[in-house]
Amino acid sequence: MADLFIYISLIFIWMMLFYHAFLMLGGYYHSLKYKNYKRRLNRLNLPEEEYPSVTILIPAHNEELVIEETIQSMLRLDYPKDKLEVLIINDNSSDQTGPIIDKYAKQYAFIRAVHTKPPFAGKGKSGALNQGFKYSTGEIIAVYDADNNPEPAAIRNLALGLMKDRRAGAIVAKFRVVNANKNLLTRLINIETLTFQWLAQAGRWLWFRMTTIPGTNFAIRRSILEELGGWDEKALSEDTELSIRVYNLGYYIRFFPEAVTWEQEPENLRVWWRQRTRWARGNIYVILKYLFQTHKLKNKKVVIDIFYFLFTYFLFFGGVLLSHIIFIVNLVHDLKLSIGVVSYALLITGFLLFITEICLALSMEQRQLTMKNFFIVLLMYFTYSQLWIFLVVRASYLELKRVLFKQEITWYKTQRFKQLDQRKKSA
């Protein structure tokens, strides 16, 4: 029986490893193709009157440590200011976030403050975005988190991407870690971001013409948000949930890495754990919401994403957990496994494949494939990656409990840290 379970777990693990290798290869090919497209984009020069109006929504709850720098990055945006409005939603903050926003709103006509009020205040990011959307006027709605510093060309490139591709309902871009060199944890998060987030997005776009809206640095057509009724306020991963509804309308979501933003990542394990648990719970919510409604979805391509999340959170992590349990039990009690040598060979090969995929991703970024990062990648497999197993178990338990006992969703706002700009060091 133990042999059967170990075979099942290895099948699930290797299916995911091959799928991610497939995505990494697609991401690499995309980067080669994108160089030619980037040259065409640089030659594109449109009169300012042809640019669409854009509203940027920035939800902010107790963000006094970072909000001023984010607002200053909005001032540096290379976009016609008469066609740009920045709505900063002060969502029930108890610190100096509101006064800081008001100060800039008085100085600059295109910056506006939206202060949420009960009973709509403090409901989480989706609720804040919906409140801000009510006051927006732009043909295109862009979203940034309160810790983001988009590069000056980011909004122009997002708008250009939507203008040149009418079938795209939304466009998602690339984010980089501004505090990547702060400590070991932020270095691990930076590697995760480059490999399993943006490079995987590039691979999914190349192979399937699919991407998932991230929580920041994306733009969506106003008409689509109006048709969908805004964001789902029950979703902790409002971005993933919105992506499925956009695809179901018949649009696709384009990947466009030319628009870049820099964001802060958690600098200690406690903050990381709570943030990632929210992400995992949000994705599990999406699985439960749509898994038994796939027959009702108009765009069947969405099923790829739903089953990917199902496979990741239940089958893949379940397979890893099962194999770990069998390994530990076998140390204290002989399970008479007949797959011993084969299992070790597969584990070693899987480890080498993991290292190869990440090094490929790092090689595509300037000054990222360093000897120091290589040793961090080796460490990552045995530490950071293993933490995800316990995190997913915890998130699954919390989400199951919420559903069974009909608990109200509690939003956890990621803690921010005061810091100097480290973009040049992280580049």
C-alpha positions as a Markdown table, in Angstrom:
| # | Residue | x | y | z |
|---|---|---|---|---|
| 1 | Met | 0.0 | 0.0 | 0.0 |
| 2 | Ala | 2.8 | 2.4 | 0.8 |
| 3 | Asp | 4.3 | 1.7 | -2.7 |
| 4 | Leu | 1.0 | 2.7 | -4.3 |
| 5 | Phe | 0.8 | 6.0 | -2.3 |
| 6 | Ile | 4.4 | 6.9 | -3.1 |
| 7 | Tyr | 3.8 | 6.2 | -6.8 |
| 8 | Ile | 0.7 | 8.4 | -6.8 |
| 9 | Ser | 2.5 | 11.2 | -5.0 |
| 10 | Leu | 5.5 | 11.0 | -7.5 |
| 11 | Ile | 3.1 | 11.2 | -10.5 |
| 12 | Phe | 1.5 | 14.4 | -9.1 |
| 13 | Ile | 4.8 | 15.9 | -8.3 |
| 14 | Trp | 6.3 | 15.2 | -11.7 |
| 15 | Met | 3.3 | 16.3 | -13.6 |
| 16 | Met | 3.7 | 19.7 | -12.0 |
| 17 | Leu | 7.4 | 19.8 | -12.6 |
| 18 | Phe | 7.0 | 19.1 | -16.3 |
| 19 | Tyr | 4.2 | 21.7 | -16.6 |
| 20 | His | 6.4 | 24.3 | -15.0 |
| 21 | Ala | 9.3 | 23.4 | -17.2 |
| 22 | Phe | 7.0 | 23.8 | -20.2 |
| 23 | Leu | 6.0 | 27.3 | -18.9 |
| 24 | Met | 9.6 | 28.3 | -18.3 |
| 25 | Leu | 10.5 | 27.3 | -21.8 |
| 26 | Gly | 7.6 | 29.3 | -23.1 |
| 27 | Gly | 8.7 | 32.3 | -21.0 |
| 28 | Tyr | 12.2 | 32.0 | -22.5 |
| 29 | Tyr | 10.9 | 31.9 | -26.1 |
| 30 | His | 8.6 | 34.8 | -25.3 |
| 31 | Ser | 11.5 | 36.9 | -24.2 |
| 32 | Leu | 13.3 | 36.3 | -27.5 |
| 33 | Lys | 10.2 | 37.2 | -29.5 |
| 34 | Tyr | 9.5 | 40.2 | -27.3 |
| 35 | Lys | 12.8 | 41.9 | -28.2 |
| 36 | Asn | 11.6 | 42.5 | -31.8 |
| 37 | Tyr | 8.1 | 43.7 | -30.5 |
| 38 | Lys | 9.9 | 46.0 | -28.1 |
| 39 | Arg | 11.7 | 47.7 | -31.0 |
| 40 | Arg | 8.4 | 48.2 | -32.8 |
| 41 | Leu | 6.9 | 49.7 | -29.7 |
| 42 | Asn | 9.7 | 52.2 | -29.3 |
| 43 | Arg | 9.0 | 53.4 | -32.8 |
| 44 | Leu | 5.3 | 54.0 | -32.0 |
| 45 | Asn | 4.6 | 57.6 | -31.5 |
| 46 | Leu | 1.0 | 58.8 | -31.3 |
| 47 | Pro | -0.4 | 62.3 | -30.8 |
| 48 | Glu | -1.4 | 63.0 | -27.3 |
| 49 | Glu | -5.0 | 63.6 | -28.3 |
| 50 | Glu | -5.3 | 60.0 | -29.4 |
| 51 | Tyr | -4.4 | 58.6 | -26.0 |
| 52 | Pro | -7.4 | 57.3 | -23.9 |
| 53 | Ser | -8.2 | 58.8 | -20.5 |
| 54 | Val | -6.9 | 56.7 | -17.6 |
| 55 | Thr | -7.9 | 56.4 | -14.0 |
| 56 | Ile | -5.4 | 54.9 | -11.6 |
| 57 | Leu | -6.9 | 53.4 | -8.4 |
| 58 | Ile | -4.7 | 53.0 | -5.4 |
| 59 | Pro | -6.3 | 51.4 | -2.3 |
| 60 | Ala | -4.6 | 52.5 | 0.9 |
| 61 | His | -5.2 | 51.4 | 4.5 |
| 62 | Asn | -2.7 | 52.6 | 7.0 |
| 63 | Glu | 0.0 | 53.2 | 4.4 |
| 64 | Glu | 1.8 | 56.2 | 5.9 |
| 65 | Leu | 5.2 | 54.6 | 5.5 |
| 66 | Val | 5.0 | 54.1 | 1.7 |
| 67 | Ile | 2.1 | 56.2 | 0.3 |
| 68 | Glu | 4.0 | 59.4 | -0.2 |
| 69 | Glu | 6.7 | 57.7 | -2.3 |
| 70 | Thr | 4.0 | 56.0 | -4.3 |
| 71 | Ile | 2.2 | 59.4 | -5.0 |
| 72 | Gln | 5.5 | 60.9 | -6.1 |
| 73 | Ser | 6.0 | 58.1 | -8.6 |
| 74 | Met | 2.5 | 59.1 | -10.0 |
| 75 | Leu | 3.8 | 62.6 | -10.5 |
| 76 | Arg | 6.7 | 61.2 | -12.6 |
| 77 | Leu | 4.4 | 59.3 | -14.9 |
| 78 | Asp | 5.0 | 60.1 | -18.6 |
| 79 | Tyr | 1.3 | 60.4 | -19.6 |
| 80 | Pro | -0.7 | 63.5 | -20.6 |
| 81 | Lys | -1.9 | 64.9 | -17.3 |
| 82 | Asp | -5.1 | 66.2 | -18.7 |
| 83 | Lys | -6.0 | 62.5 | -19.5 |
| 84 | Leu | -4.9 | 61.1 | -16.2 |
| 85 | Glu | -6.6 | 60.9 | -12.9 |
| 86 | Val | -5.2 | 59.3 | -9.8 |
| 87 | Leu | -7.8 | 58.2 | -7.2 |
| 88 | Ile | -6.2 | 57.2 | -3.9 |
| 89 | Ile | -8.7 | 55.5 | -1.7 |
| 90 | Asn | -8.1 | 56.1 | 2.0 |
| 91 | Asp | -9.8 | 53.0 | 3.3 |
| 92 | Asn | -10.6 | 53.6 | 7.0 |
| 93 | Ser | -6.9 | 54.4 | 7.9 |
| 94 | Ser | -6.1 | 55.3 | 11.5 |
| 95 | Asp | -2.6 | 56.7 | 10.8 |
| 96 | Gln | -1.5 | 59.7 | 8.7 |
| 97 | Thr | -2.4 | 58.1 | 5.3 |
| 98 | Gly | -5.5 | 60.4 | 4.8 |
| 99 | Pro | -3.7 | 63.7 | 5.6 |
| 100 | Ile | -0.8 | 62.8 | 3.3 |
| 101 | Ile | -3.2 | 62.0 | 0.4 |
| 102 | Asp | -5.1 | 65.3 | 1.0 |
| 103 | Lys | -1.9 | 67.3 | 0.9 |
| 104 | Tyr | -1.1 | 66.1 | -2.6 |
| 105 | Ala | -4.7 | 66.3 | -3.8 |
| 106 | Lys | -4.7 | 70.0 | -2.9 |
| 107 | Gln | -1.5 | 70.6 | -4.9 |
| 108 | Tyr | -2.3 | 68.6 | -8.1 |
| 109 | Ala | -5.5 | 68.6 | -10.0 |
| 110 | Phe | -5.2 | 65.1 | -11.4 |
| 111 | Ile | -4.8 | 63.6 | -7.9 |
| 112 | Arg | -8.0 | 63.0 | -6.0 |
| 113 | Ala | -8.7 | 61.6 | -2.5 |
| 114 | Val | -11.5 | 59.2 | -1.8 |
| 115 | His | -12.2 | 58.6 | 1.8 |
| 116 | Thr | -14.4 | 55.5 | 2.5 |
| 117 | Lys | -17.1 | 55.8 | 5.0 |
| 118 | Pro | -19.1 | 53.2 | 7.1 |
| 119 | Pro | -20.6 | 50.7 | 6.3 |
| 120 | Phe | -18.3 | 50.5 | 3.3 |
| 121 | Ala | -15.1 | 51.3 | 5.0 |
| 122 | Gly | -12.4 | 48.8 | 6.0 |
| 123 | Lys | -13.9 | 45.9 | 4.0 |
| 124 | Gly | -10.6 | 45.0 | 2.2 |
| 125 | Lys | -9.0 | 45.7 | -1.1 |
| 126 | Ser | -12.0 | 44.7 | -3.3 |
| 127 | Gly | -14.3 | 46.9 | -1.4 |
| 128 | Ala | -11.9 | 49.9 | -1.6 |
| 129 | Leu | -11.5 | 49.4 | -5.3 |
| 130 | Asn | -15.2 | 49.3 | -5.8 |
| 131 | Gln | -15.6 | 52.6 | -3.9 |
| 132 | Gly | -12.9 | 54.2 | -5.9 |
| 133 | Phe | -14.4 | 52.9 | -9.2 |
| 134 | Lys | -17.6 | 54.8 | -8.4 |
| 135 | Tyr | -15.7 | 58.1 | -8.7 |
| 136 | Ser | -13.6 | 57.2 | -11.7 |
| 137 | Thr | -14.0 | 58.7 | -15.2 |
| 138 | Gly | -11.2 | 57.0 | -17.2 |
| 139 | Glu | -11.8 | 54.8 | -20.3 |
| 140 | Ile | -9.1 | 52.6 | -18.9 |
| 141 | Ile | -8.8 | 51.7 | -15.2 |
| 142 | Ala | -5.3 | 50.9 | -13.9 |
| 143 | Val | -4.6 | 49.5 | -10.4 |
| 144 | Tyr | -1.5 | 49.9 | -8.2 |
| 145 | Asp | -0.9 | 48.8 | -4.6 |
| 146 | Ala | 0.1 | 51.6 | -2.1 |
| 147 | Asp | 3.7 | 50.4 | -2.0 |
| 148 | Asn | 4.3 | 50.5 | -5.7 |
| 149 | Asn | 6.6 | 52.8 | -7.7 |
| 150 | Pro | 5.8 | 52.4 | -11.4 |
| 151 | Glu | 8.4 | 53.5 | -13.8 |
| 152 | Pro | 7.6 | 56.7 | -15.8 |
| 153 | Ala | 6.5 | 54.9 | -19.0 |
| 154 | Ala | 4.4 | 52.2 | -17.2 |
| 155 | Ile | 0.9 | 53.8 | -17.8 |
| 156 | Arg | 1.8 | 54.9 | -21.3 |
| 157 | Asn | 2.8 | 51.3 | -22.2 |
| 158 | Leu | -0.3 | 49.8 | -20.5 |
| 159 | Ala | -2.5 | 52.1 | -22.5 |
| 160 | Leu | -0.6 | 51.5 | -25.7 |
| 161 | Gly | -1.0 | 47.7 | -25.2 |
| 162 | Leu | -4.8 | 48.0 | -24.9 |
| 163 | Met | -5.0 | 50.5 | -27.8 |
| 164 | Lys | -3.1 | 48.2 | -30.2 |
| 165 | Asp | -5.0 | 45.0 | -29.2 |
| 166 | Arg | -8.8 | 45.4 | -29.2 |
| 167 | Arg | -9.4 | 41.8 | -28.2 |
| 168 | Ala | -7.5 | 42.3 | -25.0 |
| 169 | Gly | -9.9 | 43.0 | -22.1 |
| 170 | Ala | -7.1 | 43.7 | -19.7 |
| 171 | Ile | -3.3 | 43.9 | -19.8 |
| 172 | Val | -0.9 | 42.8 | -17.1 |
| 173 | Ala | 2.7 | 43.9 | -16.7 |
| 174 | Lys | 5.8 | 43.1 | -14.7 |
| 175 | Phe | 6.7 | 44.0 | -11.2 |
| 176 | Arg | 10.1 | 43.9 | -9.5 |
| 177 | Val | 11.1 | 43.7 | -5.9 |
| 178 | Val | 12.5 | 47.0 | -4.7 |
| 179 | Asn | 13.9 | 45.6 | -1.4 |
| 180 | Ala | 15.3 | 42.4 | -2.9 |
| 181 | Asn | 18.7 | 42.8 | -1.2 |
| 182 | Lys | 17.3 | 43.6 | 2.3 |
| 183 | Asn | 17.8 | 40.1 | 3.7 |
| 184 | Leu | 17.7 | 36.4 | 2.8 |
| 185 | Leu | 13.9 | 36.3 | 2.8 |
| 186 | Thr | 13.5 | 39.2 | 0.3 |
| 187 | Arg | 16.2 | 37.6 | -1.9 |
| 188 | Leu | 14.1 | 34.3 | -1.9 |
| 189 | Ile | 10.9 | 36.3 | -2.7 |
| 190 | Asn | 12.7 | 38.1 | -5.5 |
| 191 | Ile | 13.8 | 34.7 | -7.1 |
| 192 | Glu | 10.2 | 33.4 | -6.7 |
| 193 | Thr | 8.8 | 36.6 | -8.4 |
| 194 | Leu | 11.2 | 36.3 | -11.4 |
| 195 | Thr | 10.6 | 32.6 | -11.8 |
| 196 | Phe | 7.2 | 31.5 | -10.7 |
| 197 | Gln | 5.3 | 34.7 | -11.3 |
| 198 | Trp | 6.4 | 36.8 | -14.3 |
| 199 | Leu | 8.3 | 34.1 | -16.3 |
| 200 | Ala | 5.4 | 31.7 | -15.7 |
| 201 | Gln | 3.0 | 34.4 | -16.9 |
| 202 | Ala | 5.1 | 34.8 | -20.1 |
| 203 | Gly | 5.0 | 31.1 | -20.7 |
| 204 | Arg | 1.2 | 30.9 | -20.2 |
| 205 | Trp | 0.8 | 33.8 | -22.6 |
| 206 | Leu | 3.0 | 32.2 | -25.3 |
| 207 | Trp | 1.4 | 28.7 | -25.1 |
| 208 | Phe | -2.2 | 29.4 | -24.2 |
| 209 | Arg | -2.8 | 33.1 | -24.8 |
| 210 | Met | -3.7 | 33.3 | -21.1 |
| 211 | Thr | -2.4 | 35.2 | -18.1 |
| 212 | Thr | -3.8 | 36.0 | -14.7 |
| 213 | Ile | -4.4 | 39.6 | -13.5 |
| 214 | Pro | -2.0 | 40.4 | -10.6 |
| 215 | Gly | -2.9 | 42.6 | -7.7 |
| 216 | Thr | -1.0 | 45.5 | -9.1 |
| 217 | Asn | 0.3 | 47.1 | -12.3 |
| 218 | Phe | -2.5 | 46.1 | -14.6 |
| 219 | Ala | -5.1 | 48.0 | -16.7 |
| 220 | Ile | -8.6 | 47.0 | -17.7 |
| 221 | Arg | -11.2 | 48.5 | -19.9 |
| 222 | Arg | -13.8 | 50.5 | -18.0 |
| 223 | Ser | -16.6 | 49.0 | -20.1 |
| 224 | Ile | -15.6 | 45.5 | -18.9 |
| 225 | Leu | -15.6 | 46.5 | -15.2 |
| 226 | Glu | -19.0 | 48.1 | -15.6 |
| 227 | Glu | -20.4 | 44.9 | -17.2 |
| 228 | Leu | -18.9 | 42.7 | -14.5 |
| 229 | Gly | -20.1 | 44.9 | -11.7 |
| 230 | Gly | -16.6 | 45.6 | -10.3 |
| 231 | Trp | -14.6 | 43.4 | -7.9 |
| 232 | Asp | -15.9 | 40.4 | -5.9 |
| 233 | Glu | -15.7 | 41.7 | -2.3 |
| 234 | Lys | -15.8 | 38.1 | -0.9 |
| 235 | Ala | -12.6 | 37.2 | -2.8 |
| 236 | Leu | -9.3 | 37.5 | -0.9 |
| 237 | Ser | -7.5 | 37.0 | -4.3 |
| 238 | Glu | -9.7 | 39.5 | -6.1 |
| 239 | Asp | -7.3 | 39.5 | -9.1 |
| 240 | Thr | -7.6 | 35.8 | -9.8 |
| 241 | Glu | -11.4 | 35.9 | -9.5 |
| 242 | Leu | -11.6 | 38.9 | -11.8 |
| 243 | Ser | -9.5 | 37.2 | -14.4 |
| 244 | Ile | -11.9 | 34.3 | -14.8 |
| 245 | Arg | -14.9 | 36.7 | -15.3 |
| 246 | Val | -12.9 | 38.7 | -17.9 |
| 247 | Tyr | -12.2 | 35.5 | -19.9 |
| 248 | Asn | -15.8 | 34.4 | -19.6 |
| 249 | Leu | -16.9 | 37.6 | -21.4 |
| 250 | Gly | -14.8 | 36.5 | -24.4 |
| 251 | Tyr | -11.8 | 38.7 | -24.0 |
| 252 | Tyr | -8.2 | 37.6 | -23.2 |
| 253 | Ile | -5.7 | 39.2 | -20.8 |
| 254 | Arg | -2.5 | 40.2 | -22.5 |
| 255 | Phe | 0.9 | 39.9 | -21.0 |
| 256 | Phe | 3.0 | 43.1 | -21.6 |
| 257 | Pro | 6.3 | 43.2 | -19.6 |
| 258 | Glu | 7.3 | 46.6 | -21.0 |
| 259 | Ala | 5.3 | 48.3 | -18.2 |
| 260 | Val | 7.3 | 47.8 | -15.0 |
| 261 | Thr | 6.6 | 48.7 | -11.4 |
| 262 | Trp | 8.7 | 48.2 | -8.3 |
| 263 | Glu | 7.0 | 46.9 | -5.1 |
| 264 | Gln | 8.0 | 46.2 | -1.5 |
| 265 | Glu | 7.9 | 42.6 | -0.3 |
| 266 | Pro | 7.7 | 41.3 | 3.3 |
| 267 | Glu | 10.9 | 41.6 | 5.2 |
| 268 | Asn | 10.1 | 39.1 | 8.0 |
| 269 | Leu | 8.6 | 35.6 | 8.0 |
| 270 | Arg | 5.5 | 36.5 | 10.0 |
| 271 | Val | 4.4 | 39.1 | 7.5 |
| 272 | Trp | 5.2 | 36.8 | 4.6 |
| 273 | Trp | 3.3 | 33.9 | 6.1 |
| 274 | Arg | 0.1 | 36.1 | 6.6 |
| 275 | Gln | 0.3 | 37.6 | 3.2 |
| 276 | Arg | 0.9 | 34.3 | 1.3 |
| 277 | Thr | -1.8 | 32.6 | 3.4 |
| 278 | Arg | -4.3 | 35.2 | 2.2 |
| 279 | Trp | -3.2 | 34.6 | -1.4 |
| 280 | Ala | -3.6 | 30.8 | -1.0 |
| 281 | Arg | -7.0 | 31.2 | 0.7 |
| 282 | Gly | -8.1 | 33.5 | -2.1 |
| 283 | Asn | -7.1 | 31.0 | -4.8 |
| 284 | Ile | -8.9 | 28.2 | -2.9 |
| 285 | Tyr | -12.0 | 30.4 | -2.8 |
| 286 | Val | -11.8 | 30.7 | -6.6 |
| 287 | Ile | -11.5 | 26.9 | -7.0 |
| 288 | Leu | -14.5 | 26.3 | -4.8 |
| 289 | Lys | -16.5 | 29.1 | -6.5 |
| 290 | Tyr | -16.0 | 27.9 | -10.1 |
| 291 | Leu | -15.0 | 24.2 | -10.0 |
| 292 | Phe | -18.6 | 22.9 | -10.1 |
| 293 | Gln | -19.7 | 25.7 | -12.5 |
| 294 | Thr | -17.3 | 24.9 | -15.3 |
| 295 | His | -20.2 | 23.7 | -17.5 |
| 296 | Lys | -21.7 | 27.2 | -17.2 |
| 297 | Leu | -18.6 | 29.0 | -18.3 |
| 298 | Lys | -18.9 | 30.4 | -21.9 |
| 299 | Asn | -15.1 | 30.5 | -22.4 |
| 300 | Lys | -13.9 | 26.9 | -21.8 |
| 301 | Lys | -10.3 | 28.0 | -21.9 |
| 302 | Val | -10.9 | 29.3 | -18.3 |
| 303 | Val | -11.1 | 25.6 | -17.2 |
| 304 | Ile | -7.3 | 25.4 | -17.8 |
| 305 | Asp | -6.7 | 27.9 | -15.0 |
| 306 | Ile | -9.3 | 26.5 | -12.6 |
| 307 | Phe | -7.8 | 23.0 | -12.9 |
| 308 | Tyr | -4.3 | 24.4 | -12.6 |
| 309 | Phe | -5.2 | 25.9 | -9.2 |
| 310 | Leu | -7.0 | 22.7 | -8.2 |
| 311 | Phe | -3.9 | 20.6 | -9.2 |
| 312 | Thr | -1.5 | 23.0 | -7.5 |
| 313 | Tyr | -3.3 | 23.4 | -4.1 |
| 314 | Phe | -4.7 | 20.0 | -3.7 |
| 315 | Leu | -3.0 | 17.4 | -5.9 |
| 316 | Phe | 0.6 | 18.7 | -6.2 |
| 317 | Phe | 1.0 | 19.9 | -2.6 |
| 318 | Gly | -1.0 | 16.9 | -1.4 |
| 319 | Gly | 1.5 | 14.7 | -3.3 |
| 320 | Val | 4.5 | 16.4 | -1.8 |
| 321 | Leu | 3.0 | 16.2 | 1.7 |
| 322 | Leu | 2.2 | 12.5 | 1.2 |
| 323 | Ser | 5.7 | 11.7 | 0.0 |
| 324 | His | 7.2 | 13.5 | 3.0 |
| 325 | Ile | 5.0 | 11.6 | 5.5 |
| 326 | Ile | 5.9 | 8.3 | 3.9 |
| 327 | Phe | 9.6 | 9.2 | 4.0 |
| 328 | Ile | 9.4 | 10.2 | 7.7 |
| 329 | Val | 7.4 | 7.1 | 8.7 |
| 330 | Asn | 9.8 | 4.9 | 6.9 |
| 331 | Leu | 12.7 | 6.2 | 9.0 |
| 332 | Val | 11.1 | 4.9 | 12.2 |
| 333 | His | 9.1 | 1.9 | 10.8 |
| 334 | Asp | 10.2 | -0.1 | 7.8 |
| 335 | Leu | 7.4 | 0.2 | 5.2 |
| 336 | Lys | 9.2 | -2.3 | 2.9 |
| 337 | Leu | 9.1 | 0.1 | 0.0 |
| 338 | Ser | 10.2 | -1.5 | -3.3 |
| 339 | Ile | 10.6 | 1.8 | -5.0 |
| 340 | Gly | 13.5 | 3.0 | -2.8 |
| 341 | Val | 16.3 | 3.5 | -5.4 |
| 342 | Val | 13.9 | 4.8 | -8.1 |
| 343 | Ser | 12.3 | 7.3 | -5.7 |
| 344 | Tyr | 15.7 | 8.7 | -4.7 |
| 345 | Ala | 16.7 | 9.0 | -8.4 |
| 346 | Leu | 13.4 | 10.8 | -9.1 |
| 347 | Leu | 13.9 | 13.2 | -6.2 |
| 348 | Ile | 17.4 | 14.1 | -7.3 |
| 349 | Thr | 16.3 | 14.6 | -10.9 |
| 350 | Gly | 13.4 | 16.8 | -9.7 |
| 351 | Phe | 15.8 | 18.9 | -7.6 |
| 352 | Leu | 18.1 | 19.4 | -10.6 |
| 353 | Leu | 15.1 | 20.3 | -12.8 |
| 354 | Phe | 14.0 | 22.8 | -10.1 |
| 355 | Ile | 17.5 | 24.4 | -10.1 |
| 356 | Thr | 17.7 | 24.5 | -13.9 |
| 357 | Glu | 14.3 | 26.2 | -14.3 |
| 358 | Ile | 15.2 | 29.0 | -11.8 |
| 359 | Cys | 18.7 | 29.6 | -13.2 |
| 360 | Leu | 17.1 | 29.9 | -16.7 |
| 361 | Ala | 14.8 | 32.6 | -15.3 |
| 362 | Leu | 17.6 | 34.4 | -13.5 |
| 363 | Ser | 19.7 | 34.4 | -16.6 |
| 364 | Met | 17.1 | 36.5 | -18.4 |
| 365 | Glu | 17.5 | 39.4 | -15.9 |
| 366 | Gln | 20.5 | 41.6 | -15.6 |
| 367 | Arg | 22.9 | 40.8 | -12.7 |
| 368 | Gln | 20.6 | 38.1 | -11.3 |
| 369 | Leu | 22.4 | 34.9 | -12.2 |
| 370 | Thr | 25.2 | 35.4 | -9.7 |
| 371 | Met | 27.1 | 32.9 | -7.6 |
| 372 | Lys | 25.3 | 34.2 | -4.5 |
| 373 | Asn | 21.9 | 33.8 | -6.0 |
| 374 | Phe | 22.9 | 30.3 | -7.2 |
| 375 | Phe | 23.6 | 29.2 | -3.6 |
| 376 | Ile | 20.4 | 30.8 | -2.4 |
| 377 | Val | 18.5 | 28.8 | -5.0 |
| 378 | Leu | 20.0 | 25.6 | -3.6 |
| 379 | Leu | 18.9 | 26.6 | -0.2 |
| 380 | Met | 15.4 | 27.7 | -1.5 |
| 381 | Tyr | 14.5 | 24.1 | -2.4 |
| 382 | Phe | 15.0 | 22.8 | 1.1 |
| 383 | Thr | 13.6 | 25.8 | 3.0 |
| 384 | Tyr | 11.4 | 28.4 | 1.3 |
| 385 | Ser | 9.7 | 25.9 | -1.0 |
| 386 | Gln | 9.0 | 23.5 | 1.8 |
| 387 | Leu | 7.3 | 26.2 | 3.8 |
| 388 | Trp | 4.6 | 26.5 | 1.1 |
| 389 | Ile | 3.5 | 22.9 | 2.0 |
| 390 | Phe | 2.6 | 23.9 | 5.6 |
| 391 | Leu | 1.2 | 27.2 | 4.4 |
| 392 | Val | -1.2 | 25.6 | 1.9 |
| 393 | Val | -2.4 | 23.1 | 4.6 |
| 394 | Arg | -3.1 | 26.0 | 6.9 |
| 395 | Ala | -4.9 | 28.0 | 4.2 |
| 396 | Ser | -7.0 | 25.0 | 3.2 |
| 397 | Tyr | -8.0 | 24.5 | 6.9 |
| 398 | Leu | -9.0 | 28.2 | 7.3 |
| 399 | Glu | -11.0 | 28.3 | 4.1 |
| 400 | Leu | -12.8 | 25.0 | 4.8 |
| 401 | Lys | -13.6 | 26.3 | 8.3 |
| 402 | Arg | -14.9 | 29.6 | 6.8 |
| 403 | Val | -17.2 | 27.7 | 4.4 |
| 404 | Leu | -18.5 | 25.2 | 7.0 |
| 405 | Phe | -19.2 | 27.8 | 9.7 |
| 406 | Lys | -20.2 | 30.6 | 7.2 |
| 407 | Gln | -17.6 | 32.9 | 8.7 |
| 408 | Glu | -17.2 | 36.5 | 7.5 |
| 409 | Ile | -14.0 | 37.0 | 5.4 |
| 410 | Thr | -11.3 | 38.9 | 7.3 |
| 411 | Trp | -8.8 | 40.9 | 5.2 |
| 412 | Tyr | -5.2 | 41.0 | 6.3 |
| 413 | Lys | -3.4 | 44.1 | 5.1 |
| 414 | Thr | 0.3 | 43.4 | 4.5 |
| 415 | Gln | 2.6 | 45.3 | 6.8 |
| 416 | Arg | 4.9 | 47.8 | 5.2 |
| 417 | Phe | 8.5 | 48.8 | 6.0 |
| 418 | Lys | 10.3 | 52.1 | 5.8 |
| 419 | Gln | 13.2 | 51.8 | 3.4 |
| 420 | Leu | 15.5 | 53.5 | 0.9 |
| 421 | Asp | 15.1 | 53.0 | -2.8 |
| 422 | Gln | 17.2 | 49.9 | -3.7 |
| 423 | Arg | 16.2 | 49.6 | -7.3 |
| 424 | Lys | 19.7 | 50.1 | -8.7 |
| 425 | Lys | 21.0 | 47.4 | -6.4 |
| 426 | Ser | 18.2 | 45.0 | -7.3 |
| 427 | Ala | 18.3 | 45.6 | -11.1 |
